[in-house]
Amino acid sequence: MSSVLIRKADKSDVPALLSLVKELADYEKCPNEVEVDRTEMEDAGFGPNKVFDAFVAESNSEVVGMAIFYTGYSTWKGKTLYLEDFLVTENWRRKGIGKLLFDRIIEEAKLRNVRRMDWQVLEWNQPAIQFYKKYACELDPEWINGRIKLS
């Protein structure tokens, strides 16, 4: 495997991040659901009022994976870290890159002094479920997701 660097994303990574988000949407059978454009993502992740952070996995100057996350708050637990999107591009999977990225997210959660880290995984996504189970995490089948589209 080529050398892989896990680093904090910067504004120049937005085209690669957006491409990976679209790849994830395709994988999740929702290719037409991505509404965010480059300008919006740049502002949301790297503008003066940013709302997310990201790490990228890079090999030979190519972004091959990403983790987009933000700090949340639980009235029961306090600060949390929510992992919004986590993906290694298809040609780079099963090379240990996902583990490097996920371990870096866990490290970041500890640095932020959060009490838990949350994410979602589709019930049919067995490769991801098996990956997460290696971390002795809880995958909770009881909670139903709620959502209201506002635009």
C-alpha positions as CSV (number, residue, x, y, z in Angstrom):
1,M,0.0,0.0,0.0
2,S,1.2,3.5,-0.8
3,S,1.9,5.8,2.1
4,V,-1.3,7.3,3.5
5,L,-1.5,10.6,5.4
6,I,-4.5,11.5,7.6
7,R,-4.7,15.2,7.9
8,K,-7.1,18.0,8.7
9,A,-9.0,19.1,5.5
10,D,-8.5,22.6,4.2
11,K,-10.5,24.7,1.8
12,S,-8.6,23.4,-1.2
13,D,-10.0,19.9,-0.4
14,V,-13.6,20.9,-1.0
15,P,-13.8,19.6,-4.5
16,A,-12.5,16.2,-3.4
17,L,-14.8,16.2,-0.3
18,L,-17.8,17.0,-2.5
19,S,-16.9,14.3,-4.9
20,L,-16.7,11.7,-2.0
21,V,-20.0,12.9,-0.6
22,K,-21.5,12.2,-4.0
23,E,-19.9,8.8,-4.2
24,L,-21.4,8.1,-0.8
25,A,-24.8,9.2,-2.0
26,D,-24.5,6.9,-5.0
27,Y,-23.5,4.0,-2.7
28,E,-26.4,4.7,-0.5
29,K,-28.8,4.6,-3.5
30,C,-29.6,8.3,-3.2
31,P,-27.6,9.9,-6.1
32,N,-29.9,12.9,-6.5
33,E,-30.1,13.9,-2.8
34,V,-26.9,15.9,-2.7
35,E,-27.9,19.6,-2.8
36,V,-24.8,21.2,-1.4
37,D,-22.5,22.9,-3.9
38,R,-18.8,23.9,-3.6
39,T,-19.4,27.4,-2.3
40,E,-21.8,26.3,0.4
41,M,-19.4,23.5,1.5
42,E,-16.5,26.0,1.6
43,D,-18.5,28.4,3.8
44,A,-19.8,25.7,6.1
45,G,-16.5,24.0,6.6
46,F,-13.9,26.8,6.2
47,G,-15.8,30.1,6.5
48,P,-16.0,32.5,9.5
49,N,-19.1,30.6,10.9
50,K,-18.0,27.1,10.1
51,V,-20.2,24.2,11.3
52,F,-18.2,21.2,10.4
53,D,-14.6,19.9,10.5
54,A,-13.1,17.2,8.3
55,F,-10.1,14.9,8.0
56,V,-8.9,13.5,4.7
57,A,-6.9,10.4,3.8
58,E,-4.4,11.3,1.2
59,S,-2.0,9.2,-0.9
60,N,0.3,10.6,-3.5
61,S,-1.5,14.0,-3.3
62,E,-4.8,12.3,-4.0
63,V,-7.7,12.4,-1.5
64,V,-8.9,8.8,-1.1
65,G,-11.1,9.1,2.0
66,M,-12.8,11.5,4.3
67,A,-14.5,12.0,7.6
68,I,-16.8,15.0,8.1
69,F,-17.9,15.6,11.7
70,Y,-19.1,18.3,14.1
71,T,-19.5,18.8,17.8
72,G,-23.0,18.3,19.2
73,Y,-24.7,18.4,22.5
74,S,-26.7,15.8,24.5
75,T,-28.8,17.0,27.4
76,W,-28.0,13.7,29.0
77,K,-24.3,13.4,28.2
78,G,-23.0,16.8,27.4
79,K,-20.7,17.4,24.4
80,T,-20.7,14.7,21.7
81,L,-19.0,14.3,18.4
82,Y,-21.2,13.4,15.4
83,L,-19.6,11.7,12.4
84,E,-21.7,12.9,9.5
85,D,-19.9,11.2,6.6
86,F,-17.2,8.7,6.5
87,L,-15.9,7.1,3.3
88,V,-12.9,5.6,1.7
89,T,-13.3,5.6,-2.1
90,E,-14.0,2.2,-3.6
91,N,-10.6,1.5,-5.1
92,W,-8.9,2.2,-1.8
93,R,-11.0,0.1,0.5
94,R,-9.7,-2.9,2.5
95,K,-6.3,-1.3,2.8
96,G,-6.5,-0.1,6.4
97,I,-7.4,3.5,5.4
98,G,-10.8,3.4,7.1
99,K,-9.2,2.3,10.3
100,L,-6.6,5.1,10.2
101,L,-9.4,7.7,9.6
102,F,-11.7,6.2,12.2
103,D,-8.9,6.1,14.8
104,R,-8.1,9.7,14.0
105,I,-11.8,10.7,14.6
106,I,-11.8,8.9,18.0
107,E,-8.6,10.7,18.9
108,E,-10.2,14.0,18.0
109,A,-13.3,13.2,20.1
110,K,-11.0,12.6,23.0
111,L,-9.1,15.9,22.4
112,R,-12.5,17.6,22.4
113,N,-13.3,16.0,25.7
114,V,-16.7,14.6,24.4
115,R,-18.5,11.8,26.2
116,R,-19.6,9.9,23.1
117,M,-19.4,9.7,19.4
118,D,-22.4,9.1,17.3
119,W,-23.0,8.2,13.6
120,Q,-25.6,6.3,11.5
121,V,-25.2,3.3,9.3
122,L,-27.8,1.9,7.0
123,E,-29.1,-1.5,8.1
124,W,-28.2,-3.1,4.8
125,N,-24.6,-1.8,4.8
126,Q,-23.0,-5.0,6.1
127,P,-19.4,-4.1,5.3
128,A,-19.7,-0.9,7.4
129,I,-21.5,-2.7,10.2
130,Q,-18.8,-5.3,10.4
131,F,-16.1,-2.5,10.4
132,Y,-17.8,-0.7,13.3
133,K,-18.3,-3.9,15.3
134,K,-14.5,-4.2,15.5
135,Y,-14.7,-1.1,17.7
136,A,-17.1,-2.7,20.2
137,C,-19.6,0.0,19.6
138,E,-23.3,0.0,20.2
139,L,-25.5,-0.2,17.1
140,D,-28.9,0.7,18.3
141,P,-31.9,-0.7,16.4
142,E,-34.5,0.9,18.6
143,W,-34.3,4.6,17.6
144,I,-36.1,5.9,14.6
145,N,-34.6,8.8,12.7
146,G,-36.8,11.9,12.3
147,R,-36.4,14.6,9.7
148,I,-38.3,17.6,8.3
149,K,-37.2,19.0,5.0
150,L,-37.2,22.8,5.2
151,S,-36.2,23.8,1.7
